[in-house]
């Protein structure tokens, strides 16, 4: 029997049933809104731009990690864990939301920070924004220099906790494994249903891509649904080739986790990594313009590390005529505005 013969009669119902069967800890405000960016679209004079508001997930100021954490914390609880351990960059949105979800679930949280960005980027970088919120949420903290093998550090901390009698559950950076990416397959299903209700044909979906879980989940979810529009990740860290390979590997693993029979094609993973600038978390002129445009035209706050660079890429692509003038382009807002407080000098707020 061929893979296509195994395709369910109702892919949306099948995907929903698989997702509903997974252990889950509901901590996100869902569904998130899908809104037109009318003033930005008029300002740029190109495609019709829409915003999927995953900055409105509600978990400790919101952001995309809440969707992943519903399934990661669900798995931790199902396995009897009493502690979650994760890692991220110093101003990590993922770390902040993991600490919040753990607090809600009554779990201890341990975070490992990698100092990827020189604190000289702003005098407030090392202790404000997400760092402050994570401390308020009660997480334990350890710090490591740039280019540390953080997965190895995570395993070492887990071993220490086990020796102390704890039952740790390890969450990778960004919550990016097949369990976490399930949250973004669920987002694809949510977006599919919203578009149908609004009679909206989505031609492109664009978002910032870093640790890969968001893009991998969206690609796997759209593939499971047979929904063919392109998902374009705007890279914030790696060059294009390694970013796409990491996304593809996780998208395939996520599709298998979701019991999708048909093989996921390599061409379904697309990343544009032309907007990284000097490196992860380092400001670019395009990011600054994007953050200011969305704030002043739409009253929407973007973060400077992910959504700001993702939107900078989208704005540039619109200006270059990459999208057809009548195309409906959805930008997924991954949240993280708390990180802006670590970049106040970049936006003219220095002493």
Secondary structure, DSSP 4 states (H G I P E B T S, - for coil): --TGGG--SSHHHHHHHHHHTS-----S--SPPEEE-HHHHHHHTSSEEEEEEGGGS-STT--THHHHHHHHHHHHHHTT-SEEEEEEETT-HHHHHHHHHHHHHT-EEEEEEEE-S-GGG-TTTTTSHHHHHHHHTT-EEEEEETT--HHHHHHHHHHHHHHTT--EEEE-GGG-SHHHHHHHHHHHHHHHHHHHHHT----EEEEEESSSHHHHHHHHHHHHHT--SEEEEEESSS-HHHHHHHHHHHHHHHHHHTT--SPPPGGG-EEE-TT-TTSTT---HHHHHHHHHHHHHH--PPPTTTHHHHHHHHHHHHHTT-S-TT-EEEEEE---GGGGGG-GGGGT---
